[in-house]
């Protein structure tokens, strides 16, 4: 008797966890994703700035210990009545096999396609900005940083151009933008100061955000503390900034005009992938903000309501989670923690599934909120408190909590050990970023 076939769409936080822990003794598991690796996104900024090697910030989906099947492709549409997914290979070349679509049948479908960076349709962003979603983005950031430093070090580069080349503009004042800023600032005041003594003092970092303050997820006391700490280290914080367009060398900001930059990092939030926005018409989705697939509290996908069907009908054996999905009436943020907790819920359900144990008979998913932690540079951090009266804290203890939490994101004990060893070596001998 053949095993029930589970198709998982996506290899991000949710998809990779499912690939790791769904029982292949019970199910035949197939992962469909355009990326053959899964990035540990909280580690990307640290890897880009030399705290450890890039390979430690991602994990391959294929593994000799992981018995699932992997297919490098994009799901283009889903035929729910016949339980089929239609796919297109995800390759940039144009040979015949790369352009031939194919179809797979499923018994259970789990949708976790993730999101893409949101440019808000700002002209020039897609062509000129760097993003921070995958290891390839982190590698591109490091390469560009050193290219800019080398250009600024040329004997015929005037001081005015040096300052423009070494201005790093970071659009997005959330935790990701601030943590990239913090890591870059630490790098600039230590390793880059020694490697590029003639030009490192020209390096400047600015954060731009349309909101009135950075780190808006924290209470006023904590985001004000972070704001003041960054300003003391001469980091520019430009809130209430509306970026009208971008070209190869500058931002154009309403009421501020042209702002030259050497590197532009765009970390402003998420946008739904085309599969969610355009190719799942019979799936119910959110009506405001980020377009997300709506599920019940057991993560089962709702049908799109029609004149002949009610709004609470579900697609049979179809589940959704990760950034691309949300629970109706219980909206949760698009974070790694939410994706992992939902994945654990589904793994537990599937691995203990029986005729007497259906989704409706199990306990609904409940999110267990964890404290929000952010690094703000110079071994300083902020941690949000819990509850209405919960007070957060700041300082070195918050930094240590953030740093130790970063280690735990990777699921490999080997990688954790290597990261810790690398940190010790960095502490004793400094980062060897120029050799990486």
Buried (B, 14 or more C-beta within 10 A) or exposed (E): EEEBBBBBBBBBBBBBBBBBBBBBEBBBBBBBBBBBBBBBBBBBBBBBBBBBEBEBBBBEBEEEEBEBBBBBBBBBBBEBEEBBBBBBBBEEEEEEEBEEEEEBEBBBBBBBBBBBBBBEEBBBBEEBBBBBBBBBBBBBBBEBBBEBBEBBBEEEBEEEBBBBBBBBBBBBBBBBBBBBBBBBBBBBBBBBEEBBEEBBBBBBBBBBBBBEBBBBEBBEEBBBBBBEBBEEBEBBBBBEBEBBEBEEBBBBBEEBEEBBBBBBBBBBBBBBBEBBEEBBEBBBBBEEEBBBBBBBBBBBBBBBEEEEEEEEEBBEBBBBBBBBBBBBEEEBEBBBBBBBBBBBBBBEBBEEBEEEEEBEEBEEBEBEEEBBBBBBBBBBBBBBBEEEEEEBBBEEEBBEBBBEBBBEBBBEEEBBEBBEEBBEEBEEEEBEBEEB
